[in-house]
Amino acid sequence: MYSKYCFTLQMQVRDYECDIEGIVNNANYLHYLEHTRHQFILKRGLSFASLHHQGIDVVVARVNIAYKNPLRSEDEFVSCLNFRKEGVKYVFEQDIYRLSDNKIVVKAQVDTVCIVDGKLTDCPELLNLLKE
């Protein structure tokens, strides 16, 4: 099921991420997605911090997220990612699945762009991730 993704990361819900209803607060899914993107590029020898120190800032331009099923405290889940270039954007297609039943929890598309000296630009370092 997860083989269609170029990167997966298993995680577990922590109590403090849940709201009064006992489900993960919607804002925390953005943290899960961000952590997955960071781990994806770290596993390939890059980091957003190292890019920043080179004067390259990779910034989120748009997030489109659909909440399908809730996660609850202590649920284990897998955050999955595919990556592509689309014009000036670097697009992360990200899905989260609950491990207990493999139900889709979140479907998201995160569009990022590279900024150098305040200008939109290509980022060869990110382009190289597409080749791996």
Backbone as XML, in Angstrom:
<?xml version="1.0"?>
<chain id="A" units="angstrom">
  <residue number="1" name="MET">
    <atom name="N" x="0.821" y="-1.202" z="0.000"/>
    <atom name="CA" x="0.000" y="0.000" z="0.000"/>
    <atom name="C" x="0.864" y="1.266" z="0.000"/>
  </residue>
  <residue number="2" name="TYR">
    <atom name="N" x="1.926" y="1.236" z="0.776"/>
    <atom name="CA" x="2.745" y="2.439" z="0.903"/>
    <atom name="C" x="3.861" y="2.497" z="-0.132"/>
  </residue>
  <residue number="3" name="SER">
    <atom name="N" x="3.979" y="1.470" z="-0.954"/>
    <atom name="CA" x="5.070" y="1.420" z="-1.932"/>
    <atom name="C" x="4.921" y="2.453" z="-3.041"/>
  </residue>
  <residue number="4" name="LYS">
    <atom name="N" x="3.741" y="3.040" z="-3.187"/>
    <atom name="CA" x="3.550" y="4.060" z="-4.229"/>
    <atom name="C" x="4.138" y="5.414" z="-3.824"/>
  </residue>
  <residue number="5" name="TYR">
    <atom name="N" x="4.649" y="5.510" z="-2.616"/>
    <atom name="CA" x="5.235" y="6.754" z="-2.120"/>
    <atom name="C" x="6.756" y="6.672" z="-2.142"/>
  </residue>
  <residue number="6" name="CYS">
    <atom name="N" x="7.405" y="7.819" z="-2.327"/>
    <atom name="CA" x="8.874" y="7.814" z="-2.331"/>
    <atom name="C" x="9.448" y="7.906" z="-0.918"/>
  </residue>
  <residue number="7" name="PHE">
    <atom name="N" x="8.605" y="8.238" z="0.085"/>
    <atom name="CA" x="9.080" y="8.322" z="1.461"/>
    <atom name="C" x="7.913" y="8.091" z="2.405"/>
  </residue>
  <residue number="8" name="THR">
    <atom name="N" x="8.163" y="7.333" z="3.483"/>
    <atom name="CA" x="7.161" y="7.133" z="4.531"/>
    <atom name="C" x="7.830" y="7.277" z="5.892"/>
  </residue>
  <residue number="9" name="LEU">
    <atom name="N" x="7.042" y="7.712" z="6.854"/>
    <atom name="CA" x="7.547" y="7.917" z="8.209"/>
    <atom name="C" x="6.461" y="7.512" z="9.196"/>
  </residue>
  <residue number="10" name="GLN">
    <atom name="N" x="6.779" y="6.588" z="10.090"/>
    <atom name="CA" x="5.817" y="6.155" z="11.096"/>
    <atom name="C" x="5.929" y="7.042" z="12.328"/>
  </residue>
  <residue number="11" name="MET">
    <atom name="N" x="4.768" y="7.413" z="12.880"/>
    <atom name="CA" x="4.717" y="8.264" z="14.071"/>
    <atom name="C" x="3.582" y="7.797" z="14.977"/>
  </residue>
  <residue number="12" name="GLN">
    <atom name="N" x="3.503" y="8.423" z="16.157"/>
    <atom name="CA" x="2.438" y="8.120" z="17.107"/>
    <atom name="C" x="1.901" y="9.416" z="17.691"/>
  </residue>
  <residue number="13" name="VAL">
    <atom name="N" x="0.581" y="9.465" z="17.860"/>
    <atom name="CA" x="-0.074" y="10.640" z="18.437"/>
    <atom name="C" x="0.286" y="10.751" z="19.910"/>
  </residue>
  <residue number="14" name="ARG">
    <atom name="N" x="0.610" y="11.966" z="20.339"/>
    <atom name="CA" x="0.882" y="12.251" z="21.751"/>
    <atom name="C" x="-0.363" y="12.898" z="22.362"/>
  </residue>
  <residue number="15" name="ASP">
    <atom name="N" x="-0.575" y="12.655" z="23.638"/>
    <atom name="CA" x="-1.782" y="13.141" z="24.320"/>
    <atom name="C" x="-2.021" y="14.631" z="24.113"/>
  </residue>
  <residue number="16" name="TYR">
    <atom name="N" x="-0.980" y="15.424" z="24.225"/>
    <atom name="CA" x="-1.153" y="16.877" z="24.175"/>
    <atom name="C" x="-1.540" y="17.391" z="22.785"/>
  </residue>
  <residue number="17" name="GLU">
    <atom name="N" x="-1.528" y="16.522" z="21.783"/>
    <atom name="CA" x="-1.923" y="16.941" z="20.436"/>
    <atom name="C" x="-3.433" y="16.851" z="20.223"/>
  </residue>
  <residue number="18" name="CYS">
    <atom name="N" x="-4.134" y="16.311" z="21.221"/>
    <atom name="CA" x="-5.581" y="16.114" z="21.100"/>
    <atom name="C" x="-6.347" y="17.265" z="21.747"/>
  </residue>
  <residue number="19" name="ASP">
    <atom name="N" x="-7.521" y="17.524" z="21.200"/>
    <atom name="CA" x="-8.361" y="18.590" z="21.742"/>
    <atom name="C" x="-9.397" y="18.008" z="22.705"/>
  </residue>
  <residue number="20" name="ILE">
    <atom name="N" x="-10.336" y="18.822" z="23.136"/>
    <atom name="CA" x="-11.334" y="18.422" z="24.128"/>
    <atom name="C" x="-12.200" y="17.264" z="23.629"/>
  </residue>
  <residue number="21" name="GLU">
    <atom name="N" x="-12.309" y="17.129" z="22.303"/>
    <atom name="CA" x="-13.109" y="16.047" z="21.723"/>
    <atom name="C" x="-12.362" y="14.714" z="21.695"/>
  </residue>
  <residue number="22" name="GLY">
    <atom name="N" x="-11.090" y="14.741" z="22.091"/>
    <atom name="CA" x="-10.306" y="13.516" z="22.125"/>
    <atom name="C" x="-9.669" y="13.137" z="20.802"/>
  </residue>
  <residue number="23" name="ILE">
    <atom name="N" x="-9.724" y="14.047" z="19.832"/>
    <atom name="CA" x="-9.097" y="13.787" z="18.535"/>
    <atom name="C" x="-7.969" y="14.789" z="18.305"/>
  </residue>
  <residue number="24" name="VAL">
    <atom name="N" x="-7.070" y="14.440" z="17.397"/>
    <atom name="CA" x="-5.950" y="15.333" z="17.099"/>
    <atom name="C" x="-6.489" y="16.661" z="16.577"/>
  </residue>
  <residue number="25" name="ASN">
    <atom name="N" x="-6.018" y="17.750" z="17.160"/>
    <atom name="CA" x="-6.396" y="19.084" z="16.706"/>
    <atom name="C" x="-5.909" y="19.278" z="15.278"/>
  </residue>
  <residue number="26" name="ASN">
    <atom name="N" x="-6.743" y="19.896" z="14.458"/>
    <atom name="CA" x="-6.431" y="20.028" z="13.030"/>
    <atom name="C" x="-5.075" y="20.665" z="12.757"/>
  </residue>
  <residue number="27" name="ALA">
    <atom name="N" x="-4.635" y="21.597" z="13.555"/>
    <atom name="CA" x="-3.357" y="22.277" z="13.320"/>
    <atom name="C" x="-2.170" y="21.328" z="13.455"/>
  </residue>
  <residue number="28" name="ASN">
    <atom name="N" x="-2.323" y="20.287" z="14.257"/>
    <atom name="CA" x="-1.208" y="19.358" z="14.454"/>
    <atom name="C" x="-0.877" y="18.557" z="13.208"/>
  </residue>
  <residue number="29" name="TYR">
    <atom name="N" x="-1.843" y="18.384" z="12.325"/>
    <atom name="CA" x="-1.549" y="17.671" z="11.079"/>
    <atom name="C" x="-0.530" y="18.439" z="10.244"/>
  </residue>
  <residue number="30" name="LEU">
    <atom name="N" x="-0.561" y="19.752" z="10.318"/>
    <atom name="CA" x="0.445" y="20.551" z="9.609"/>
    <atom name="C" x="1.837" y="20.263" z="10.155"/>
  </residue>
  <residue number="31" name="HIS">
    <atom name="N" x="1.933" y="20.047" z="11.469"/>
    <atom name="CA" x="3.220" y="19.683" z="12.078"/>
    <atom name="C" x="3.678" y="18.312" z="11.583"/>
  </residue>
  <residue number="32" name="TYR">
    <atom name="N" x="2.751" y="17.354" z="11.519"/>
    <atom name="CA" x="3.106" y="16.019" z="11.023"/>
    <atom name="C" x="3.628" y="16.102" z="9.589"/>
  </residue>
  <residue number="33" name="LEU">
    <atom name="N" x="2.924" y="16.870" z="8.762"/>
    <atom name="CA" x="3.322" y="17.004" z="7.356"/>
    <atom name="C" x="4.688" y="17.671" z="7.237"/>
  </residue>
  <residue number="34" name="GLU">
    <atom name="N" x="4.897" y="18.721" z="8.027"/>
    <atom name="CA" x="6.182" y="19.425" z="7.990"/>
    <atom name="C" x="7.319" y="18.510" z="8.448"/>
  </residue>
  <residue number="35" name="HIS">
    <atom name="N" x="7.099" y="17.787" z="9.524"/>
    <atom name="CA" x="8.131" y="16.878" z="10.032"/>
    <atom name="C" x="8.490" y="15.835" z="8.969"/>
  </residue>
  <residue number="36" name="THR">
    <atom name="N" x="7.501" y="15.346" z="8.270"/>
    <atom name="CA" x="7.743" y="14.358" z="7.213"/>
    <atom name="C" x="8.589" y="14.955" z="6.094"/>
  </residue>
  <residue number="37" name="ARG">
    <atom name="N" x="8.287" y="16.181" z="5.680"/>
    <atom name="CA" x="9.092" y="16.831" z="4.632"/>
    <atom name="C" x="10.536" y="17.011" z="5.087"/>
  </residue>
  <residue number="38" name="HIS">
    <atom name="N" x="10.717" y="17.436" z="6.332"/>
    <atom name="CA" x="12.074" y="17.635" z="6.857"/>
    <atom name="C" x="12.837" y="16.310" z="6.900"/>
  </residue>
  <residue number="39" name="GLN">
    <atom name="N" x="12.190" y="15.254" z="7.361"/>
    <atom name="CA" x="12.849" y="13.951" z="7.418"/>
    <atom name="C" x="13.169" y="13.432" z="6.020"/>
  </residue>
  <residue number="40" name="PHE">
    <atom name="N" x="12.284" y="13.684" z="5.079"/>
    <atom name="CA" x="12.500" y="13.270" z="3.689"/>
    <atom name="C" x="13.796" y="13.852" z="3.137"/>
  </residue>
  <residue number="41" name="ILE">
    <atom name="N" x="13.986" y="15.161" z="3.304"/>
    <atom name="CA" x="15.209" y="15.737" z="2.727"/>
    <atom name="C" x="16.438" y="15.415" z="3.582"/>
  </residue>
  <residue number="42" name="LEU">
    <atom name="N" x="16.258" y="15.262" z="4.906"/>
    <atom name="CA" x="17.393" y="14.866" z="5.754"/>
    <atom name="C" x="17.928" y="13.494" z="5.357"/>
  </residue>
  <residue number="43" name="LYS">
    <atom name="N" x="17.037" y="12.567" z="5.056"/>
    <atom name="CA" x="17.455" y="11.215" z="4.662"/>
    <atom name="C" x="18.204" y="11.237" z="3.334"/>
  </residue>
  <residue number="44" name="ARG">
    <atom name="N" x="18.094" y="12.321" z="2.601"/>
    <atom name="CA" x="18.788" y="12.465" z="1.323"/>
    <atom name="C" x="19.982" y="13.413" z="1.412"/>
  </residue>
  <residue number="45" name="GLY">
    <atom name="N" x="20.391" y="13.714" z="2.650"/>
    <atom name="CA" x="21.610" y="14.483" z="2.860"/>
    <atom name="C" x="21.470" y="15.989" z="2.778"/>
  </residue>
  <residue number="46" name="LEU">
    <atom name="N" x="20.247" y="16.486" z="2.786"/>
    <atom name="CA" x="19.996" y="17.931" z="2.769"/>
    <atom name="C" x="19.264" y="18.321" z="4.041"/>
  </residue>
  <residue number="47" name="SER">
    <atom name="N" x="19.158" y="19.606" z="4.283"/>
    <atom name="CA" x="18.262" y="20.099" z="5.326"/>
    <atom name="C" x="17.820" y="21.501" z="4.942"/>
  </residue>
  <residue number="48" name="PHE">
    <atom name="N" x="16.636" y="21.862" z="5.399"/>
    <atom name="CA" x="16.161" y="23.218" z="5.134"/>
    <atom name="C" x="17.075" y="24.234" z="5.803"/>
  </residue>
  <residue number="49" name="ALA">
    <atom name="N" x="17.639" y="23.870" z="6.957"/>
    <atom name="CA" x="18.560" y="24.778" z="7.656"/>
    <atom name="C" x="19.829" y="25.002" z="6.843"/>
  </residue>
  <residue number="50" name="SER">
    <atom name="N" x="20.399" y="23.922" z="6.290"/>
    <atom name="CA" x="21.625" y="24.095" z="5.490"/>
    <atom name="C" x="21.348" y="24.905" z="4.230"/>
  </residue>
  <residue number="51" name="LEU">
    <atom name="N" x="20.193" y="24.703" z="3.627"/>
    <atom name="CA" x="19.828" y="25.519" z="2.461"/>
    <atom name="C" x="19.728" y="26.994" z="2.855"/>
  </residue>
  <residue number="52" name="HIS">
    <atom name="N" x="19.118" y="27.254" z="4.017"/>
    <atom name="CA" x="18.992" y="28.642" z="4.490"/>
    <atom name="C" x="20.369" y="29.282" z="4.669"/>
  </residue>
  <residue number="53" name="HIS">
    <atom name="N" x="21.316" y="28.530" z="5.229"/>
    <atom name="CA" x="22.669" y="29.065" z="5.435"/>
    <atom name="C" x="23.385" y="29.333" z="4.114"/>
  </residue>
  <residue number="54" name="GLN">
    <atom name="N" x="22.903" y="28.703" z="3.037"/>
    <atom name="CA" x="23.441" y="28.966" z="1.698"/>
    <atom name="C" x="22.690" y="30.110" z="1.009"/>
  </residue>
  <residue number="55" name="GLY">
    <atom name="N" x="21.728" y="30.702" z="1.730"/>
    <atom name="CA" x="20.957" y="31.803" z="1.165"/>
    <atom name="C" x="19.724" y="31.367" z="0.397"/>
  </residue>
  <residue number="56" name="ILE">
    <atom name="N" x="19.378" y="30.090" z="0.504"/>
    <atom name="CA" x="18.207" y="29.540" z="-0.193"/>
    <atom name="C" x="17.131" y="29.247" z="0.845"/>
  </residue>
  <residue number="57" name="ASP">
    <atom name="N" x="15.996" y="29.896" z="0.710"/>
    <atom name="CA" x="14.888" y="29.637" z="1.626"/>
    <atom name="C" x="13.773" y="28.923" z="0.879"/>
  </residue>
  <residue number="58" name="VAL">
    <atom name="N" x="13.431" y="27.747" z="1.357"/>
    <atom name="CA" x="12.316" y="26.986" z="0.810"/>
    <atom name="C" x="11.111" y="27.313" z="1.685"/>
  </residue>
  <residue number="59" name="VAL">
    <atom name="N" x="10.119" y="27.960" z="1.093"/>
    <atom name="CA" x="8.972" y="28.421" z="1.873"/>
    <atom name="C" x="7.683" y="27.800" z="1.336"/>
  </residue>
  <residue number="60" name="VAL">
    <atom name="N" x="6.749" y="27.587" z="2.233"/>
    <atom name="CA" x="5.441" y="27.068" z="1.851"/>
    <atom name="C" x="4.646" y="28.201" z="1.216"/>
  </residue>
  <residue number="61" name="ALA">
    <atom name="N" x="4.159" y="27.943" z="0.011"/>
    <atom name="CA" x="3.348" y="28.929" z="-0.698"/>
    <atom name="C" x="1.856" y="28.633" z="-0.551"/>
  </residue>
  <residue number="62" name="ARG">
    <atom name="N" x="1.524" y="27.352" z="-0.428"/>
    <atom name="CA" x="0.110" y="26.975" z="-0.326"/>
    <atom name="C" x="-0.001" y="25.586" z="0.287"/>
  </residue>
  <residue number="63" name="VAL">
    <atom name="N" x="-1.047" y="25.410" z="1.091"/>
    <atom name="CA" x="-1.371" y="24.095" z="1.647"/>
    <atom name="C" x="-2.841" y="23.823" z="1.365"/>
  </residue>
  <residue number="64" name="ASN">
    <atom name="N" x="-3.103" y="22.670" z="0.788"/>
    <atom name="CA" x="-4.475" y="22.218" z="0.578"/>
    <atom name="C" x="-4.601" y="20.898" z="1.325"/>
  </residue>
  <residue number="65" name="ILE">
    <atom name="N" x="-5.481" y="20.863" z="2.308"/>
    <atom name="CA" x="-5.570" y="19.681" z="3.169"/>
    <atom name="C" x="-7.026" y="19.249" z="3.307"/>
  </residue>
  <residue number="66" name="ALA">
    <atom name="N" x="-7.240" y="17.951" z="3.180"/>
    <atom name="CA" x="-8.572" y="17.373" z="3.372"/>
    <atom name="C" x="-8.487" y="16.397" z="4.544"/>
  </residue>
  <residue number="67" name="TYR">
    <atom name="N" x="-9.320" y="16.633" z="5.543"/>
    <atom name="CA" x="-9.363" y="15.772" z="6.724"/>
    <atom name="C" x="-10.404" y="14.686" z="6.472"/>
  </residue>
  <residue number="68" name="LYS">
    <atom name="N" x="-9.976" y="13.421" z="6.509"/>
    <atom name="CA" x="-10.860" y="12.309" z="6.144"/>
    <atom name="C" x="-11.339" y="11.506" z="7.350"/>
  </residue>
  <residue number="69" name="ASN">
    <atom name="N" x="-10.426" y="11.169" z="8.248"/>
    <atom name="CA" x="-10.741" y="10.386" z="9.448"/>
    <atom name="C" x="-9.858" y="10.884" z="10.586"/>
  </residue>
  <residue number="70" name="PRO">
    <atom name="N" x="-10.364" y="10.838" z="11.828"/>
    <atom name="CA" x="-9.580" y="11.382" z="12.941"/>
    <atom name="C" x="-8.525" y="10.415" z="13.465"/>
  </residue>
  <residue number="71" name="LEU">
    <atom name="N" x="-7.507" y="11.002" z="14.054"/>
    <atom name="CA" x="-6.553" y="10.260" z="14.869"/>
    <atom name="C" x="-6.849" y="10.585" z="16.323"/>
  </residue>
  <residue number="72" name="ARG">
    <atom name="N" x="-6.586" y="9.613" z="17.203"/>
    <atom name="CA" x="-6.788" y="9.788" z="18.638"/>
    <atom name="C" x="-5.482" y="9.508" z="19.375"/>
  </residue>
  <residue number="73" name="SER">
    <atom name="N" x="-5.471" y="9.858" z="20.639"/>
    <atom name="CA" x="-4.277" y="9.661" z="21.458"/>
    <atom name="C" x="-3.749" y="8.236" z="21.328"/>
  </residue>
  <residue number="74" name="GLU">
    <atom name="N" x="-2.436" y="8.141" z="21.166"/>
    <atom name="CA" x="-1.690" y="6.896" z="21.061"/>
    <atom name="C" x="-1.871" y="6.161" z="19.738"/>
  </residue>
  <residue number="75" name="ASP">
    <atom name="N" x="-2.716" y="6.673" z="18.831"/>
    <atom name="CA" x="-2.805" y="6.045" z="17.509"/>
    <atom name="C" x="-1.446" y="6.098" z="16.835"/>
  </residue>
  <residue number="76" name="GLU">
    <atom name="N" x="-1.093" y="5.010" z="16.184"/>
    <atom name="CA" x="0.096" y="5.008" z="15.344"/>
    <atom name="C" x="-0.360" y="5.292" z="13.922"/>
  </residue>
  <residue number="77" name="PHE">
    <atom name="N" x="0.477" y="6.013" z="13.194"/>
    <atom name="CA" x="0.110" y="6.372" z="11.829"/>
    <atom name="C" x="1.362" y="6.461" z="10.979"/>
  </residue>
  <residue number="78" name="VAL">
    <atom name="N" x="1.145" y="6.432" z="9.678"/>
    <atom name="CA" x="2.258" y="6.580" z="8.749"/>
    <atom name="C" x="1.976" y="7.789" z="7.861"/>
  </residue>
  <residue number="79" name="SER">
    <atom name="N" x="2.978" y="8.633" z="7.766"/>
    <atom name="CA" x="2.909" y="9.836" z="6.940"/>
    <atom name="C" x="3.697" y="9.551" z="5.664"/>
  </residue>
  <residue number="80" name="CYS">
    <atom name="N" x="3.032" y="9.693" z="4.524"/>
    <atom name="CA" x="3.599" y="9.308" z="3.227"/>
    <atom name="C" x="3.759" y="10.536" z="2.340"/>
  </residue>
  <residue number="81" name="LEU">
    <atom name="N" x="4.746" y="10.461" z="1.451"/>
    <atom name="CA" x="5.090" y="11.644" z="0.663"/>
    <atom name="C" x="5.526" y="11.252" z="-0.744"/>
  </residue>
  <residue number="82" name="ASN">
    <atom name="N" x="5.084" y="12.026" z="-1.707"/>
    <atom name="CA" x="5.633" y="12.041" z="-3.058"/>
    <atom name="C" x="6.033" y="13.475" z="-3.360"/>
  </residue>
  <residue number="83" name="PHE">
    <atom name="N" x="6.970" y="13.634" z="-4.279"/>
    <atom name="CA" x="7.591" y="14.937" z="-4.529"/>
    <atom name="C" x="7.747" y="15.137" z="-6.029"/>
  </residue>
  <residue number="84" name="ARG">
    <atom name="N" x="7.393" y="16.333" z="-6.509"/>
    <atom name="CA" x="7.567" y="16.634" z="-7.928"/>
    <atom name="C" x="7.778" y="18.130" z="-8.123"/>
  </residue>
  <residue number="85" name="LYS">
    <atom name="N" x="8.298" y="18.476" z="-9.279"/>
    <atom name="CA" x="8.457" y="19.884" z="-9.663"/>
    <atom name="C" x="7.343" y="20.222" z="-10.629"/>
  </residue>
  <residue number="86" name="GLU">
    <atom name="N" x="6.758" y="21.388" z="-10.432"/>
    <atom name="CA" x="5.651" y="21.846" z="-11.276"/>
    <atom name="C" x="5.835" y="23.342" z="-11.502"/>
  </residue>
  <residue number="87" name="GLY">
    <atom name="N" x="6.391" y="23.717" z="-12.646"/>
    <atom name="CA" x="6.706" y="25.128" z="-12.883"/>
    <atom name="C" x="7.770" y="25.586" z="-11.909"/>
  </residue>
  <residue number="88" name="VAL">
    <atom name="N" x="7.482" y="26.661" z="-11.172"/>
    <atom name="CA" x="8.438" y="27.152" z="-10.172"/>
    <atom name="C" x="8.232" y="26.496" z="-8.808"/>
  </residue>
  <residue number="89" name="LYS">
    <atom name="N" x="7.189" y="25.686" z="-8.699"/>
    <atom name="CA" x="6.849" y="25.076" z="-7.411"/>
    <atom name="C" x="7.506" y="23.708" z="-7.245"/>
  </residue>
  <residue number="90" name="TYR">
    <atom name="N" x="7.775" y="23.380" z="-5.994"/>
    <atom name="CA" x="8.167" y="22.036" z="-5.591"/>
    <atom name="C" x="6.990" y="21.506" z="-4.782"/>
  </residue>
  <residue number="91" name="VAL">
    <atom name="N" x="6.327" y="20.488" z="-5.307"/>
    <atom name="CA" x="5.054" y="20.029" z="-4.764"/>
    <atom name="C" x="5.253" y="18.745" z="-3.963"/>
  </residue>
  <residue number="92" name="PHE">
    <atom name="N" x="4.767" y="18.774" z="-2.734"/>
    <atom name="CA" x="4.763" y="17.601" z="-1.865"/>
    <atom name="C" x="3.324" y="17.097" z="-1.779"/>
  </residue>
  <residue number="93" name="GLU">
    <atom name="N" x="3.068" y="15.921" z="-2.338"/>
    <atom name="CA" x="1.775" y="15.248" z="-2.168"/>
    <atom name="C" x="1.927" y="14.390" z="-0.927"/>
  </residue>
  <residue number="94" name="GLN">
    <atom name="N" x="1.112" y="14.652" z="0.083"/>
    <atom name="CA" x="1.283" y="13.972" z="1.363"/>
    <atom name="C" x="-0.029" y="13.373" z="1.847"/>
  </residue>
  <residue number="95" name="ASP">
    <atom name="N" x="0.044" y="12.127" z="2.292"/>
    <atom name="CA" x="-1.103" y="11.419" z="2.849"/>
    <atom name="C" x="-0.706" y="10.837" z="4.201"/>
  </residue>
  <residue number="96" name="ILE">
    <atom name="N" x="-1.677" y="10.786" z="5.100"/>
    <atom name="CA" x="-1.469" y="10.161" z="6.407"/>
    <atom name="C" x="-2.497" y="9.047" z="6.559"/>
  </residue>
  <residue number="97" name="TYR">
    <atom name="N" x="-2.018" y="7.868" z="6.995"/>
    <atom name="CA" x="-2.875" y="6.708" z="7.208"/>
    <atom name="C" x="-2.785" y="6.257" z="8.655"/>
  </residue>
  <residue number="98" name="ARG">
    <atom name="N" x="-3.932" y="5.881" z="9.229"/>
    <atom name="CA" x="-3.962" y="5.276" z="10.557"/>
    <atom name="C" x="-3.527" y="3.817" z="10.401"/>
  </residue>
  <residue number="99" name="LEU">
    <atom name="N" x="-2.555" y="3.387" z="11.168"/>
    <atom name="CA" x="-1.999" y="2.043" z="10.993"/>
    <atom name="C" x="-2.946" y="0.926" z="11.428"/>
  </residue>
  <residue number="100" name="SER">
    <atom name="N" x="-3.792" y="1.173" z="12.407"/>
    <atom name="CA" x="-4.651" y="0.100" z="12.927"/>
    <atom name="C" x="-5.612" y="-0.443" z="11.878"/>
  </residue>
  <residue number="101" name="ASP">
    <atom name="N" x="-6.031" y="0.403" z="10.941"/>
    <atom name="CA" x="-6.989" y="-0.041" z="9.919"/>
    <atom name="C" x="-6.638" y="0.452" z="8.509"/>
  </residue>
  <residue number="102" name="ASN">
    <atom name="N" x="-5.490" y="1.111" z="8.375"/>
    <atom name="CA" x="-5.023" y="1.664" z="7.090"/>
    <atom name="C" x="-5.996" y="2.651" z="6.452"/>
  </residue>
  <residue number="103" name="LYS">
    <atom name="N" x="-6.843" y="3.274" z="7.277"/>
    <atom name="CA" x="-7.751" y="4.294" z="6.741"/>
    <atom name="C" x="-6.993" y="5.587" z="6.497"/>
  </residue>
  <residue number="104" name="ILE">
    <atom name="N" x="-7.363" y="6.258" z="5.418"/>
    <atom name="CA" x="-6.766" y="7.558" z="5.113"/>
    <atom name="C" x="-7.258" y="8.566" z="6.150"/>
  </residue>
  <residue number="105" name="VAL">
    <atom name="N" x="-6.354" y="9.324" z="6.691"/>
    <atom name="CA" x="-6.665" y="10.329" z="7.708"/>
    <atom name="C" x="-6.636" y="11.717" z="7.084"/>
  </residue>
  <residue number="106" name="VAL">
    <atom name="N" x="-5.588" y="11.977" z="6.323"/>
    <atom name="CA" x="-5.390" y="13.293" z="5.708"/>
    <atom name="C" x="-4.842" y="13.106" z="4.303"/>
  </residue>
  <residue number="107" name="LYS">
    <atom name="N" x="-5.335" y="13.929" z="3.386"/>
    <atom name="CA" x="-4.748" y="14.063" z="2.050"/>
    <atom name="C" x="-4.361" y="15.529" z="1.915"/>
  </residue>
  <residue number="108" name="ALA">
    <atom name="N" x="-3.113" y="15.767" z="1.536"/>
    <atom name="CA" x="-2.650" y="17.157" z="1.465"/>
    <atom name="C" x="-1.730" y="17.360" z="0.272"/>
  </residue>
  <residue number="109" name="GLN">
    <atom name="N" x="-1.751" y="18.581" z="-0.219"/>
    <atom name="CA" x="-0.758" y="19.021" z="-1.193"/>
    <atom name="C" x="-0.124" y="20.280" z="-0.632"/>
  </residue>
  <residue number="110" name="VAL">
    <atom name="N" x="1.204" y="20.246" z="-0.524"/>
    <atom name="CA" x="1.950" y="21.388" z="-0.004"/>
    <atom name="C" x="2.845" y="21.898" z="-1.124"/>
  </residue>
  <residue number="111" name="ASP">
    <atom name="N" x="2.567" y="23.118" z="-1.570"/>
    <atom name="CA" x="3.369" y="23.754" z="-2.617"/>
    <atom name="C" x="4.424" y="24.629" z="-1.959"/>
  </residue>
  <residue number="112" name="THR">
    <atom name="N" x="5.678" y="24.402" z="-2.326"/>
    <atom name="CA" x="6.773" y="25.212" z="-1.805"/>
    <atom name="C" x="7.483" y="25.894" z="-2.965"/>
  </residue>
  <residue number="113" name="VAL">
    <atom name="N" x="8.171" y="26.977" z="-2.656"/>
    <atom name="CA" x="8.985" y="27.688" z="-3.644"/>
    <atom name="C" x="10.323" y="28.030" z="-3.000"/>
  </residue>
  <residue number="114" name="CYS">
    <atom name="N" x="11.311" y="28.282" z="-3.854"/>
    <atom name="CA" x="12.639" y="28.677" z="-3.378"/>
    <atom name="C" x="12.821" y="30.171" z="-3.584"/>
  </residue>
  <residue number="115" name="ILE">
    <atom name="N" x="13.323" y="30.818" z="-2.550"/>
    <atom name="CA" x="13.578" y="32.254" z="-2.573"/>
    <atom name="C" x="15.066" y="32.479" z="-2.308"/>
  </residue>
  <residue number="116" name="VAL">
    <atom name="N" x="15.704" y="33.239" z="-3.183"/>
    <atom name="CA" x="17.095" y="33.656" z="-2.989"/>
    <atom name="C" x="17.136" y="35.166" z="-3.160"/>
  </residue>
  <residue number="117" name="ASP">
    <atom name="N" x="17.630" y="35.855" z="-2.142"/>
    <atom name="CA" x="17.688" y="37.321" z="-2.164"/>
    <atom name="C" x="16.330" y="37.938" z="-2.503"/>
  </residue>
  <residue number="118" name="GLY">
    <atom name="N" x="15.280" y="37.363" z="-1.929"/>
    <atom name="CA" x="13.938" y="37.897" z="-2.123"/>
    <atom name="C" x="13.315" y="37.580" z="-3.469"/>
  </residue>
  <residue number="119" name="LYS">
    <atom name="N" x="13.994" y="36.773" z="-4.281"/>
    <atom name="CA" x="13.485" y="36.465" z="-5.620"/>
    <atom name="C" x="13.204" y="34.975" z="-5.758"/>
  </residue>
  <residue number="120" name="LEU">
    <atom name="N" x="12.111" y="34.690" z="-6.451"/>
    <atom name="CA" x="11.747" y="33.321" z="-6.774"/>
    <atom name="C" x="12.795" y="32.719" z="-7.700"/>
  </residue>
  <residue number="121" name="THR">
    <atom name="N" x="13.232" y="31.495" z="-7.406"/>
    <atom name="CA" x="14.278" y="30.880" z="-8.223"/>
    <atom name="C" x="14.161" y="29.363" z="-8.187"/>
  </residue>
  <residue number="122" name="ASP">
    <atom name="N" x="14.860" y="28.711" z="-9.095"/>
    <atom name="CA" x="14.983" y="27.257" z="-9.035"/>
    <atom name="C" x="16.004" y="26.900" z="-7.969"/>
  </residue>
  <residue number="123" name="CYS">
    <atom name="N" x="15.892" y="25.687" z="-7.490"/>
    <atom name="CA" x="16.810" y="25.208" z="-6.455"/>
    <atom name="C" x="17.382" y="23.870" z="-6.917"/>
  </residue>
  <residue number="124" name="PRO">
    <atom name="N" x="18.591" y="23.869" z="-7.483"/>
    <atom name="CA" x="19.178" y="22.614" z="-7.976"/>
    <atom name="C" x="19.261" y="21.529" z="-6.904"/>
  </residue>
  <residue number="125" name="GLU">
    <atom name="N" x="19.455" y="21.934" z="-5.655"/>
    <atom name="CA" x="19.547" y="20.958" z="-4.570"/>
    <atom name="C" x="18.237" y="20.169" z="-4.440"/>
  </residue>
  <residue number="126" name="LEU">
    <atom name="N" x="17.112" y="20.867" z="-4.536"/>
    <atom name="CA" x="15.828" y="20.167" z="-4.468"/>
    <atom name="C" x="15.571" y="19.372" z="-5.739"/>
  </residue>
  <residue number="127" name="LEU">
    <atom name="N" x="15.975" y="19.909" z="-6.880"/>
    <atom name="CA" x="15.812" y="19.178" z="-8.139"/>
    <atom name="C" x="16.526" y="17.835" z="-8.086"/>
  </residue>
  <residue number="128" name="ASN">
    <atom name="N" x="17.675" y="17.800" z="-7.429"/>
    <atom name="CA" x="18.427" y="16.550" z="-7.308"/>
    <atom name="C" x="17.652" y="15.484" z="-6.537"/>
  </residue>
  <residue number="129" name="LEU">
    <atom name="N" x="16.750" y="15.906" z="-5.638"/>
    <atom name="CA" x="15.944" y="14.938" z="-4.896"/>
    <atom name="C" x="15.042" y="14.144" z="-5.831"/>
  </residue>
  <residue number="130" name="LEU">
    <atom name="N" x="14.660" y="14.753" z="-6.948"/>
    <atom name="CA" x="13.798" y="14.064" z="-7.903"/>
    <atom name="C" x="14.529" y="12.933" z="-8.610"/>
  </residue>
  <residue number="131" name="LYS">
    <atom name="N" x="15.834" y="13.012" z="-8.653"/>
    <atom name="CA" x="16.637" y="12.002" z="-9.346"/>
    <atom name="C" x="16.909" y="10.783" z="-8.479"/>
  </residue>
  <residue number="132" name="GLU">
    <atom name="N" x="16.721" y="10.924" z="-7.183"/>
    <atom name="CA" x="17.029" y="9.818" z="-6.256"/>
    <atom name="C" x="15.866" y="8.860" z="-6.139"/>
  </residue>
</chain>
